Amino acid sequence: MSKIPLARVTEVLDAAYPPQLAQSWDSVGLVCGDPGEPVTSVTIAVDATAEVVDAVPDRGLLLAHHPLLLRGVDTVAANTAKGALLHRLIRTGRSLFTAHTNADAAAPGVSDALAETLGLTVTGVLEPVPAGPDLDKWVIFTPPTAADAVRAAVFDAGAGHIGDYSQCCWTVTGTGQFLPNDGADPAVGTVGALERLSEDRVEVIAPARRRAAILAAMRAAHPYEEPAFDVFELAELPAGVGIGRIGELDEPESLAQFVARAGARLPATSWGVRASGDPAALVRAVAVSGGAGDSLLSTAARSGVDVFLTSDLRHHPADEQRRVASMALVDVAHWASEFPWCAQAAGVLRAAFGDALPVQVCDIRTDPWNLTAHSQRGER
């Protein structure tokens, strides 16, 4: 029996799917379970349904993509549907952990697994998450004799940190010029006389939230009555994580062939695969987003892809998008678009624990749609 504590398993999952990547409205992480107790196994599924819970061994962990308690609740009584599941889990020492929009945004994440299933080579992130905290670049002009004191002051106030390095800066010497006017009390020069002198240009990086502290520290350390300085807000850079992926097929194929590819490679559902576009149009560049993706329609169109594959596309947004862009649309079942992630998550855990922790992907279809019928009237 596994002796790996639940806390160690959740550490691995948080490292793979950082909770800070989750949307503000989301609910991710450990739902029930004792972090200090060992887990016997991990079962991975898109949804925590009653049938899926039955497939989890006693004292096992259920890793679910969709949160069981996404919206606020005021009871988990056993006579409620979700409360009953939690009671069944807790009574047998089973645990529940959720990785939702953090798994969507992680790299690799849900859309990477979807792209791989479709045979795409990922080339970018559809909607990137900006990297790190907002940063400023400070450019400070100071006499060379005061440069060390100015640098030390702004370092102490929080500037100069880049990764694992501190006190980072760049300095170059040039010629400064100023004319003290009436009312000035210059530290160097005299009122009414143009002054030219050697000055150091000091550049440092600093978190934007430290602006006030750095400004105060710089003014206190600087010998001039009116220090010359610039503050530039730096552009945010993509961190390689975010929602959706952009990829390419090895060879172009028609939209009809791509739709058939999706139908053959994704798990079967009553929803099936439906598309909007010219069946003969060639497809090479593809955007994908696991789960509901109609909020990304315009983003996908701006990326210049030939087709956008996602789930839960609604009539009006899809219709409007098709009116203004040539990009084709492919709509698949929500569950089917996210199910490939289960194998990816299993790989993360197997790489971390090997044979010490049994991991299984639950193949129970939790797609809520289970019946379909074709109109007998045909199409016009």
Summary of the structure (lengths in Angstrom):
residues: 380
radius of gyration: 28.6
end to end distance: 61.8
largest distance: 95.1
contacts: 1201
relative contact order: 0.16
helix: 32%
strand: 29%
